[in-house]
Amino acid sequence: MKNILIPTDFSIRSLSYVHSIVAKHPHEQINVILMHALEMPDSLFDLITYTRNSRHLELISADFQDGCEIIRNKYSSTIHQLKVEFFHGNTRAAFRNFLLAQQIDLIIQPADHQYNPPSKRSYDPGKLIQQCPCEKMQLPLQKRKYLGDPSGISALLLATE
């Protein structure tokens, strides 16, 4: 079973990469880890009172949670587990430790995704991903036939496989 990491900014559009992953691994069970990168606090007081999941869970919108549930149900035969993990830090060593802890086999590098940080501590982990020695796959968004907003939940429901 492969553990595949996809960086996310908690947009519905970032979930669209899961369709491409499933298409590339049609008869294989995979675990999908949606990683959101956060800077560590810079003041001593914030660092002392910092807890890993204190205020970060509120970054996950209801639409994003619904999108994850849609994907879990749609690809239940291929996706063994789909979860969100927060990466706290911004160094290569911390990122390497995160990858080891999550037992990541493959990292997806979104080719055409505009990263929109949902908080002031969020950042695009693209540079860390480029520098790590882990196996990487660069994926464009899969072209789909649907009407309306491509970043909405309906896009996940109507996506072609």
MARVO-223465 format. One record per residue: x, y, z of N, C-alpha, C, CB in turn; residue in three letters; residue number from 1. Coordinates in pm, 1 decimal. Glycine has a CB too. Layout:
{{X Y Z} {X Y Z} {X Y Z} {X Y Z} "ALA" NUM},
...
END
This chain:
{{84.5 -116.9 0.0} {0.0 0.0 0.0} {89.3 123.6 0.0} {-96.3 -0.4 121.8} "MET" 1},
{{59.5 215.2 -91.2} {138.5 337.5 -103.2} {78.7 449.2 -19.6} {148.2 380.9 -249.3} "LYS" 2},
{{165.1 528.4 42.1} {125.7 649.9 112.5} {163.3 767.4 24.1} {193.7 660.3 253.8} "ASN" 3},
{{63.4 842.8 -18.8} {84.7 952.1 -113.7} {49.5 1083.8 -47.3} {0.7 931.7 -242.3} "ILE" 4},
{{141.2 1179.5 -53.8} {122.5 1310.5 7.1} {82.9 1412.6 -99.2} {250.6 1355.3 80.1} "LEU" 5},
{{-20.4 1490.4 -68.1} {-63.8 1598.6 -156.4} {-69.6 1725.8 -72.5} {-203.6 1567.1 -223.5} "ILE" 6},
{{5.1 1829.1 -108.5} {-7.1 1955.4 -34.2} {-143.0 2019.0 -60.9} {106.6 2053.4 -73.1} "PRO" 7},
{{-200.8 2080.8 41.7} {-332.5 2140.5 25.7} {-340.5 2276.4 92.8} {-439.0 2048.6 81.9} "THR" 8},
{{-423.6 2361.4 35.6} {-455.3 2490.5 97.1} {-602.0 2490.2 141.2} {-427.3 2608.5 -2.2} "ASP" 9},
{{-659.7 2370.7 151.2} {-798.6 2348.5 191.6} {-898.9 2403.2 91.2} {-823.4 2411.2 326.1} "PHE" 10},
{{-858.8 2410.2 -34.6} {-953.1 2447.5 -140.3} {-1005.8 2318.9 -203.7} {-885.1 2540.6 -248.1} "SER" 11},
{{-1126.3 2326.2 -256.7} {-1185.3 2211.6 -326.5} {-1098.4 2175.1 -446.6} {-1331.2 2242.8 -371.7} "ILE" 12},
{{-1041.5 2276.0 -509.0} {-956.1 2252.5 -625.9} {-836.2 2163.2 -591.8} {-906.7 2386.2 -682.7} "ARG" 13},
{{-779.8 2178.1 -471.7} {-665.5 2094.0 -433.8} {-705.9 1947.4 -417.7} {-603.1 2145.2 -303.5} "SER" 14},
{{-833.9 1921.1 -394.2} {-881.1 1782.6 -385.9} {-888.1 1717.0 -523.9} {-1018.7 1777.6 -319.0} "LEU" 15},
{{-889.7 1797.3 -627.9} {-900.9 1743.9 -764.1} {-781.7 1656.8 -802.1} {-914.5 1857.8 -863.7} "SER" 16},
{{-669.0 1674.9 -736.3} {-551.7 1593.3 -767.4} {-572.1 1447.5 -727.8} {-428.6 1649.2 -697.1} "TYR" 17},
{{-663.3 1422.9 -636.4} {-690.1 1285.7 -594.3} {-744.2 1204.2 -711.7} {-789.9 1283.3 -476.4} "VAL" 18},
{{-824.3 1265.6 -799.6} {-876.3 1194.7 -917.3} {-761.5 1143.0 -1004.2} {-968.4 1287.4 -1000.2} "HIS" 19},
{{-659.9 1225.8 -1023.1} {-545.4 1184.1 -1105.2} {-467.9 1071.6 -1038.4} {-452.1 1303.0 -1131.8} "SER" 20},
{{-456.0 1078.0 -907.0} {-384.4 973.1 -832.9} {-456.8 839.9 -847.3} {-371.0 1010.8 -683.2} "ILE" 21},
{{-586.7 842.4 -830.7} {-665.1 719.4 -842.7} {-654.6 663.9 -984.3} {-812.9 745.0 -805.9} "VAL" 22},
{{-654.8 750.6 -1084.2} {-641.5 705.4 -1223.2} {-505.8 639.3 -1248.0} {-660.1 823.4 -1319.3} "ALA" 23},
{{-402.5 685.6 -1180.4} {-268.1 629.0 -1198.9} {-247.3 501.0 -1117.6} {-162.3 731.9 -1160.1} "LYS" 24},
{{-330.3 476.5 -1016.8} {-320.1 357.0 -932.1} {-457.2 287.7 -925.2} {-269.7 394.7 -788.1} "HIS" 25},
{{-509.7 239.9 -1039.3} {-648.1 191.6 -1041.9} {-673.8 64.3 -960.7} {-687.9 167.1 -1182.7} "PRO" 26},
{{-579.2 -24.6 -951.5} {-602.5 -152.4 -883.6} {-511.9 -168.3 -762.3} {-580.8 -268.8 -980.2} "HIS" 27},
{{-476.9 -57.6 -701.4} {-386.3 -59.6 -586.7} {-448.6 20.2 -472.9} {-246.6 -2.2 -624.4} "GLU" 28},
{{-439.1 -31.9 -353.5} {-486.6 40.6 -235.5} {-384.7 149.5 -202.0} {-508.0 -56.5 -113.3} "GLN" 29},
{{-435.6 271.3 -177.8} {-346.5 382.3 -143.5} {-400.6 456.7 -22.3} {-330.2 479.0 -263.0} "ILE" 30},
{{-310.0 519.6 48.5} {-343.3 613.9 154.8} {-307.9 752.4 103.3} {-267.3 580.6 289.5} "ASN" 31},
{{-400.2 846.6 115.6} {-376.8 983.1 70.8} {-366.3 1072.0 193.8} {-490.3 1032.2 -24.9} "VAL" 32},
{{-254.2 1141.9 205.5} {-232.3 1235.6 314.9} {-233.1 1375.7 255.6} {-97.8 1206.0 390.7} "ILE" 33},
{{-331.9 1454.3 293.6} {-341.7 1593.1 250.0} {-268.3 1677.9 353.2} {-492.1 1639.0 233.6} "LEU" 34},
{{-155.1 1734.1 314.3} {-69.7 1806.6 407.7} {-86.9 1956.6 392.8} {75.9 1768.7 387.0} "MET" 35},
{{-102.3 2021.6 507.1} {-107.0 2167.8 510.5} {12.4 2215.9 592.2} {-242.9 2220.2 571.2} "HIS" 36},
{{92.5 2305.5 536.1} {214.2 2354.2 601.0} {187.5 2481.9 679.1} {323.9 2378.3 497.6} "ALA" 37},
{{238.2 2484.4 802.8} {222.8 2600.2 890.6} {357.9 2638.9 948.5} {121.8 2570.7 1003.7} "LEU" 38},
{{383.1 2768.9 953.7} {503.2 2820.7 1019.4} {488.7 2802.3 1169.9} {526.9 2971.1 983.7} "GLU" 39},
{{598.8 2781.2 1236.4} {598.1 2777.0 1382.7} {585.0 2920.2 1435.0} {728.1 2708.0 1438.3} "MET" 40},
{{527.5 2938.1 1554.3} {517.1 3072.7 1611.9} {654.8 3133.0 1633.7} {439.9 3069.1 1744.4} "PRO" 41},
{{662.8 3267.0 1625.9} {792.8 3331.7 1641.3} {810.2 3403.1 1775.5} {813.0 3429.8 1530.1} "ASP" 42},
{{704.7 3417.3 1852.5} {721.9 3478.8 1984.1} {729.0 3369.1 2090.5} {605.6 3578.2 2014.8} "SER" 43},
{{797.7 3397.2 2198.5} {817.4 3300.2 2305.1} {683.8 3260.5 2368.3} {911.8 3356.7 2411.5} "LEU" 44},
{{596.3 3357.8 2393.2} {466.4 3327.0 2453.9} {383.5 3236.5 2363.2} {389.1 3456.6 2483.8} "PHE" 45},
{{380.5 3268.0 2232.9} {305.2 3185.6 2138.5} {362.4 3044.2 2130.4} {305.3 3250.3 1999.8} "ASP" 46},
{{493.5 3034.4 2139.8} {557.6 2903.7 2134.1} {523.9 2820.3 2257.4} {709.0 2919.5 2121.0} "LEU" 47},
{{521.3 2883.9 2375.0} {489.7 2812.5 2499.2} {344.7 2764.9 2499.4} {515.8 2902.5 2621.3} "ILE" 48},
{{254.8 2846.5 2448.7} {112.2 2811.5 2450.8} {67.3 2739.8 2323.5} {28.6 2936.6 2470.3} "THR" 49},
{{159.3 2708.0 2235.8} {127.9 2646.6 2107.2} {93.1 2499.1 2125.4} {245.8 2662.1 2009.8} "TYR" 50},
{{-20.0 2459.6 2074.9} {-55.6 2318.3 2069.7} {-79.0 2282.3 1924.1} {-182.0 2287.1 2157.3} "THR" 51},
{{-49.9 2161.6 1890.1} {-49.4 2121.3 1749.8} {-183.4 2139.2 1679.5} {-7.8 1979.2 1739.4} "ARG" 52},
{{-293.5 2111.8 1744.8} {-422.3 2119.5 1676.0} {-513.4 2226.1 1734.8} {-491.6 1985.6 1681.0} "ASN" 53},
{{-458.2 2318.3 1808.8} {-541.7 2414.9 1879.4} {-631.6 2495.1 1787.0} {-455.6 2508.4 1957.9} "SER" 54},
{{-575.3 2579.7 1704.1} {-655.5 2667.9 1618.9} {-652.1 2627.4 1472.8} {-607.6 2809.8 1632.4} "ARG" 55},
{{-587.3 2519.8 1443.3} {-566.0 2485.7 1302.9} {-683.7 2411.5 1241.2} {-441.9 2402.5 1289.2} "HIS" 56},
{{-759.6 2341.1 1322.4} {-872.6 2266.6 1267.6} {-979.3 2358.7 1210.5} {-933.4 2178.0 1374.5} "LEU" 57},
{{-985.0 2482.3 1259.0} {-1083.8 2576.7 1206.0} {-1048.6 2624.5 1064.8} {-1096.0 2696.6 1299.1} "GLU" 58},
{{-928.0 2595.5 1017.9} {-890.1 2628.9 880.0} {-960.9 2539.4 778.8} {-738.7 2616.9 862.4} "LEU" 59},
{{-1004.2 2423.4 823.7} {-1069.3 2327.8 734.7} {-1216.6 2365.7 723.4} {-1052.5 2181.0 786.6} "ILE" 60},
{{-1256.6 2407.8 605.5} {-1394.4 2452.0 584.2} {-1489.2 2331.6 575.5} {-1404.3 2537.4 455.7} "SER" 61},
{{-1615.6 2358.7 592.3} {-1717.1 2254.2 580.2} {-1720.4 2198.8 437.7} {-1855.7 2308.9 619.7} "ALA" 62},
{{-1702.2 2286.0 337.8} {-1698.6 2239.9 198.6} {-1582.6 2143.5 174.9} {-1687.5 2359.5 103.1} "ASP" 63},
{{-1466.8 2174.6 232.5} {-1350.5 2087.3 216.7} {-1377.4 1952.0 282.8} {-1223.7 2153.2 277.3} "PHE" 64},
{{-1435.5 1953.0 401.9} {-1468.6 1827.8 470.4} {-1568.9 1746.4 388.8} {-1525.1 1856.4 610.9} "GLN" 65},
{{-1668.5 1814.7 332.7} {-1766.3 1745.6 247.8} {-1698.4 1687.8 123.8} {-1879.9 1841.7 206.4} "ASP" 66},
{{-1606.4 1763.7 65.3} {-1532.2 1715.5 -51.0} {-1451.3 1591.0 -19.3} {-1440.6 1823.8 -103.2} "GLY" 67},
{{-1387.4 1589.5 97.0} {-1310.9 1471.1 139.5} {-1402.8 1350.1 154.2} {-1237.8 1498.7 273.1} "CYS" 68},
{{-1519.9 1372.3 209.7} {-1616.2 1262.5 227.6} {-1665.5 1210.9 92.7} {-1736.0 1308.8 313.3} "GLU" 69},
{{-1688.4 1300.7 -1.7} {-1729.6 1260.0 -136.4} {-1621.9 1172.9 -200.8} {-1758.2 1383.9 -224.4} "ILE" 70},
{{-1497.3 1215.1 -188.5} {-1386.7 1138.0 -246.3} {-1372.4 1002.8 -177.9} {-1255.4 1216.2 -235.4} "ILE" 71},
{{-1383.0 1000.2 -45.6} {-1375.6 872.1 26.2} {-1481.5 775.0 -24.8} {-1392.8 893.9 177.8} "ARG" 72},
{{-1603.3 824.9 -42.1} {-1712.9 738.3 -87.6} {-1697.0 698.1 -233.7} {-1846.8 808.2 -68.0} "ASN" 73},
{{-1656.6 791.4 -317.2} {-1644.2 764.5 -460.8} {-1533.7 663.7 -490.7} {-1617.0 894.1 -536.3} "LYS" 74},
{{-1423.8 673.5 -419.7} {-1307.8 587.8 -445.8} {-1280.0 493.0 -330.2} {-1184.7 672.8 -473.0} "TYR" 75},
{{-1383.8 442.3 -266.2} {-1364.9 356.0 -149.6} {-1290.3 226.3 -182.3} {-1499.1 322.9 -88.8} "SER" 76},
{{-1295.9 182.2 -306.5} {-1224.9 59.8 -342.9} {-1075.1 82.6 -361.2} {-1283.5 2.0 -469.9} "SER" 77},
{{-1034.3 205.5 -388.1} {-892.6 236.1 -410.5} {-829.6 307.2 -291.8} {-876.6 321.2 -534.8} "THR" 78},
{{-900.4 403.5 -235.0} {-844.5 481.5 -124.3} {-875.8 412.8 8.0} {-900.1 626.3 -124.7} "ILE" 79},
{{-771.2 363.3 70.8} {-786.0 298.5 200.3} {-807.4 402.2 310.1} {-663.0 212.3 231.5} "HIS" 80},
{{-732.1 510.2 302.1} {-743.0 616.7 402.3} {-714.6 751.0 335.5} {-644.7 592.2 521.4} "GLN" 81},
{{-794.0 851.2 370.5} {-771.7 987.9 325.8} {-777.5 1074.2 451.7} {-878.6 1033.7 216.6} "LEU" 82},
{{-665.6 1139.7 481.6} {-661.4 1218.9 604.6} {-586.0 1348.6 582.1} {-596.5 1139.1 718.2} "LYS" 83},
{{-611.4 1443.8 671.7} {-544.9 1573.4 670.3} {-441.3 1574.1 782.0} {-647.4 1690.8 687.2} "VAL" 84},
{{-320.5 1614.9 748.7} {-213.5 1629.0 847.7} {-153.6 1768.1 835.3} {-103.9 1519.4 828.9} "GLU" 85},
{{-120.9 1826.9 948.6} {-54.9 1957.0 951.2} {94.7 1935.9 968.8} {-111.9 2046.7 1064.7} "PHE" 86},
{{172.8 2002.0 884.0} {318.5 2003.6 899.7} {354.9 2135.1 965.6} {393.0 1986.1 761.7} "PHE" 87},
{{418.7 2126.9 1082.0} {456.7 2246.1 1158.0} {606.8 2266.0 1143.5} {416.1 2233.5 1308.9} "HIS" 88},
{{648.1 2372.5 1077.1} {789.4 2400.3 1058.0} {816.4 2447.0 916.6} {872.6 2277.4 1089.5} "GLY" 89},
{{944.6 2477.6 890.0} {979.6 2522.7 755.3} {1122.5 2484.4 716.7} {962.5 2673.5 745.0} "ASN" 90},
{{1177.6 2384.2 784.7} {1312.9 2341.5 751.0} {1310.3 2207.1 679.3} {1399.8 2332.8 877.2} "THR" 91},
{{1417.0 2179.8 606.1} {1427.1 2052.2 534.9} {1431.8 1935.7 631.8} {1550.5 2050.4 445.4} "ARG" 92},
{{1501.4 1952.8 744.4} {1510.7 1844.5 842.9} {1373.7 1813.2 903.1} {1610.1 1881.7 954.5} "ALA" 93},
{{1298.3 1916.5 937.0} {1164.6 1895.2 992.8} {1074.1 1828.0 889.5} {1102.8 2029.4 1039.2} "ALA" 94},
{{1084.7 1869.5 765.1} {1003.6 1810.2 659.6} {1042.8 1664.9 637.4} {1018.1 1889.6 529.5} "PHE" 95},
{{1170.5 1635.4 639.1} {1217.3 1497.1 624.3} {1162.0 1409.9 737.6} {1372.6 1491.7 622.9} "ARG" 96},
{{1163.5 1461.9 859.8} {1108.7 1386.9 972.6} {958.5 1364.7 958.0} {1137.9 1459.5 1103.1} "ASN" 97},
{{888.4 1465.1 906.8} {745.2 1451.4 882.2} {720.0 1339.9 780.4} {685.5 1585.2 832.3} "PHE" 98},
{{797.6 1338.6 671.7} {780.9 1236.2 568.2} {809.4 1096.6 623.2} {872.9 1265.4 449.1} "LEU" 99},
{{911.3 1086.3 708.5} {943.0 957.1 769.6} {831.4 912.2 863.6} {1076.1 965.1 845.8} "LEU" 100},
{{779.6 1004.5 943.3} {672.9 970.5 1037.8} {546.2 925.5 965.5} {641.7 1090.4 1127.7} "ALA" 101},
{{516.4 987.0 852.6} {397.1 951.7 774.6} {422.8 836.6 677.3} {347.7 1073.2 697.6} "GLN" 102},
{{547.8 791.2 667.3} {589.2 682.2 577.1} {547.1 710.3 432.4} {528.7 548.1 624.1} "GLN" 103},
{{582.5 829.5 384.9} {543.7 875.4 251.7} {626.3 804.7 144.1} {560.7 1028.2 240.3} "ILE" 104},
{{557.1 750.3 44.1} {622.4 685.8 -69.0} {631.1 776.1 -191.1} {549.6 559.6 -105.0} "ASP" 105},
{{534.5 868.0 -203.7} {525.7 952.2 -322.5} {467.1 1087.0 -283.5} {440.0 884.5 -433.0} "LEU" 106},
{{525.9 1193.0 -337.8} {475.0 1328.7 -314.1} {423.7 1383.1 -446.7} {586.3 1422.8 -253.4} "ILE" 107},
{{303.8 1438.3 -442.9} {245.6 1499.7 -562.3} {282.5 1646.9 -563.2} {90.6 1481.0 -566.6} "ILE" 108},
{{337.0 1692.4 -675.3} {367.6 1833.5 -695.0} {264.2 1890.4 -790.8} {513.2 1853.9 -749.5} "GLN" 109},
{{168.9 1968.2 -738.7} {69.6 2028.4 -828.4} {137.1 2120.1 -930.1} {-35.6 2107.1 -747.6} "PRO" 110},
{{109.8 2096.7 -1057.8} {175.8 2172.2 -1164.5} {109.3 2305.8 -1192.6} {178.5 2090.8 -1290.5} "ALA" 111},
{{-19.6 2313.2 -1172.1} {-91.0 2433.8 -1213.7} {-189.1 2482.3 -1107.5} {-164.8 2408.1 -1343.5} "ASP" 112},
{{-150.5 2470.0 -983.3} {-239.1 2510.4 -874.6} {-186.7 2638.5 -809.6} {-252.0 2397.3 -769.4} "HIS" 113},
{{-273.3 2736.7 -799.1} {-239.1 2859.4 -728.6} {-262.8 2836.9 -580.1} {-322.2 2980.5 -781.3} "GLN" 114},
{{-158.2 2843.1 -500.8} {-169.8 2820.5 -357.1} {-220.8 2947.6 -290.3} {-33.6 2777.1 -296.3} "TYR" 115},
{{-333.5 2937.6 -221.4} {-393.5 3050.2 -149.8} {-392.0 3019.4 -0.6} {-539.1 3078.1 -199.6} "ASN" 116},
{{-296.9 3074.3 73.7} {-288.1 3041.1 216.4} {-412.4 3086.2 292.9} {-163.5 3105.2 278.0} "PRO" 117},
{{-474.6 2994.1 368.9} {-595.6 3029.4 443.0} {-570.1 3102.9 575.0} {-673.5 2905.6 470.8} "PRO" 118},
{{-443.8 3110.5 618.9} {-411.8 3183.5 741.7} {-275.4 3250.4 727.5} {-413.4 3088.6 864.7} "SER" 119},
{{-243.5 3337.1 822.0} {-115.2 3407.1 812.9} {3.3 3315.4 843.4} {-114.1 3525.6 908.2} "LYS" 120},
{{-18.5 3203.1 907.5} {88.9 3106.9 935.7} {105.3 3002.1 825.0} {61.9 3036.9 1068.1} "ARG" 121},
{{11.1 2994.4 734.5} {17.3 2897.2 624.8} {117.7 2942.2 519.2} {-122.0 2878.1 561.1} "SER" 122},
{{181.2 2846.4 453.4} {272.4 2878.9 343.7} {274.3 2765.6 241.8} {415.1 2905.7 397.1} "TYR" 123},
{{318.3 2797.4 122.6} {329.6 2700.7 14.4} {455.6 2616.5 36.3} {333.3 2772.0 -124.3} "ASP" 124},
{{441.5 2484.5 54.7} {559.0 2399.5 80.3} {632.4 2356.1 -46.6} {516.8 2276.9 156.8} "PRO" 125},
{{606.9 2421.0 -158.3} {666.4 2381.1 -286.3} {818.0 2372.8 -284.6} {624.7 2476.5 -392.2} "GLY" 126},
{{885.2 2468.7 -220.8} {1031.9 2466.2 -217.1} {1083.4 2348.2 -136.2} {1086.0 2596.6 -158.5} "LYS" 127},
{{1019.5 2318.8 -24.0} {1060.8 2203.4 56.9} {1040.5 2073.2 -20.0} {982.1 2199.2 189.5} "LEU" 128},
{{931.5 2065.5 -93.0} {903.8 1944.9 -170.7} {1007.6 1927.1 -281.0} {762.4 1950.9 -231.1} "ILE" 129},
{{1044.6 2035.6 -348.3} {1145.5 2026.9 -454.4} {1280.0 1978.9 -400.9} {1162.5 2162.5 -522.2} "GLN" 130},
{{1314.5 2018.4 -279.5} {1445.6 1987.5 -224.3} {1453.8 1850.6 -158.6} {1483.3 2091.6 -125.5} "GLN" 131},
{{1342.0 1786.0 -132.7} {1349.1 1657.3 -63.0} {1382.0 1545.3 -161.9} {1215.5 1627.3 10.0} "CYS" 132},
{{1450.4 1440.5 -113.0} {1492.0 1332.1 -202.0} {1383.5 1227.6 -228.1} {1612.1 1264.3 -144.6} "PRO" 133},
{{1267.5 1243.3 -171.7} {1157.6 1147.4 -187.6} {1109.2 1145.6 -333.4} {1040.0 1182.9 -91.9} "CYS" 134},
{{1050.6 1034.3 -374.6} {995.6 1024.8 -510.5} {881.9 1124.9 -526.6} {945.8 880.4 -540.6} "GLU" 135},
{{884.6 1198.0 -639.4} {784.7 1301.1 -665.6} {720.1 1278.0 -801.5} {848.2 1441.5 -659.4} "LYS" 136},
{{596.1 1325.0 -812.4} {524.9 1318.7 -939.5} {456.8 1453.5 -960.1} {420.8 1200.5 -942.1} "MET" 137},
{{485.7 1516.2 -1072.6} {422.8 1644.4 -1102.7} {295.2 1617.3 -1181.1} {519.4 1738.3 -1182.7} "GLN" 138},
{{183.4 1669.6 -1129.1} {53.9 1644.2 -1191.1} {-17.1 1774.1 -1225.6} {-33.4 1560.0 -1099.1} "LEU" 139},
{{-67.6 1783.9 -1347.2} {-159.4 1894.2 -1379.2} {-299.4 1853.9 -1334.6} {-156.9 1928.6 -1533.0} "PRO" 140},
{{-387.9 1949.9 -1324.8} {-526.9 1916.4 -1295.6} {-583.4 1838.0 -1412.1} {-611.3 2043.8 -1268.5} "LEU" 141},
{{-657.5 1734.5 -1380.4} {-718.3 1651.7 -1483.4} {-829.2 1730.1 -1552.6} {-773.3 1520.2 -1423.2} "GLN" 142},
{{-833.2 1724.2 -1684.8} {-938.6 1792.5 -1760.7} {-1069.2 1716.1 -1742.3} {-901.3 1803.6 -1912.5} "LYS" 143},
{{-1173.5 1787.9 -1707.2} {-1302.1 1726.5 -1681.2} {-1411.5 1797.0 -1758.6} {-1333.0 1728.1 -1532.5} "ARG" 144},
{{-1518.7 1723.0 -1782.6} {-1633.9 1780.8 -1851.0} {-1739.1 1813.3 -1746.4} {-1690.8 1684.0 -1960.0} "LYS" 145},
{{-1754.7 1939.5 -1715.9} {-1861.6 1982.9 -1626.7} {-1889.4 2129.4 -1650.7} {-1825.1 1957.7 -1478.7} "TYR" 146},
{{-2004.6 2167.8 -1609.6} {-2044.2 2306.8 -1622.1} {-2033.7 2372.3 -1485.6} {-2187.8 2319.6 -1679.5} "LEU" 147},
{{-2014.5 2500.3 -1484.4} {-2013.8 2571.4 -1357.6} {-1874.2 2593.1 -1304.0} {-2095.0 2497.2 -1256.9} "GLY" 148},
{{-1867.8 2615.5 -1175.1} {-1744.6 2650.7 -1106.3} {-1654.7 2528.4 -1087.7} {-1776.0 2714.2 -971.0} "ASP" 149},
{{-1531.2 2528.5 -1142.7} {-1442.6 2414.0 -1129.3} {-1386.3 2397.7 -989.0} {-1330.3 2425.9 -1226.7} "PRO" 150},
{{-1408.8 2493.7 -901.9} {-1356.2 2481.9 -766.3} {-1466.6 2448.2 -666.8} {-1286.4 2611.1 -725.1} "SER" 151},
{{-1583.2 2409.2 -714.8} {-1694.7 2375.9 -627.2} {-1704.7 2226.9 -600.6} {-1823.6 2425.5 -686.8} "GLY" 152},
{{-1788.5 2192.6 -504.9} {-1807.5 2052.2 -468.5} {-1867.7 1974.0 -584.4} {-1897.1 2040.4 -344.5} "ILE" 153},
{{-1952.1 2036.5 -663.8} {-2012.1 1966.1 -777.9} {-1905.4 1915.3 -874.1} {-2109.6 2058.2 -852.3} "SER" 154},
{{-1792.2 1981.3 -881.7} {-1683.3 1935.8 -969.1} {-1630.6 1801.0 -923.2} {-1569.0 2038.9 -972.1} "ALA" 155},
{{-1629.1 1776.6 -792.5} {-1582.9 1646.7 -741.0} {-1681.8 1536.6 -775.5} {-1562.3 1652.8 -588.6} "LEU" 156},
{{-1809.8 1568.7 -771.9} {-1912.3 1469.2 -802.2} {-1915.7 1433.1 -949.3} {-2047.4 1519.5 -759.5} "LEU" 157},
{{-1891.3 1531.7 -1035.8} {-1905.5 1509.9 -1179.6} {-1775.8 1476.1 -1249.5} {-1964.3 1630.2 -1242.7} "LEU" 158},
{{-1666.5 1464.3 -1174.4} {-1536.8 1437.2 -1235.8} {-1536.7 1299.5 -1301.7} {-1424.3 1446.5 -1130.8} "ALA" 159},
{{-1473.1 1292.8 -1418.1} {-1461.9 1165.8 -1487.7} {-1344.9 1087.9 -1430.7} {-1445.0 1186.9 -1639.6} "THR" 160},
{{-1352.3 959.8 -1439.7} {-1244.4 875.6 -1386.5} {-1149.3 835.0 -1495.3} {-1300.4 751.9 -1318.5} "GLU" 161},
END
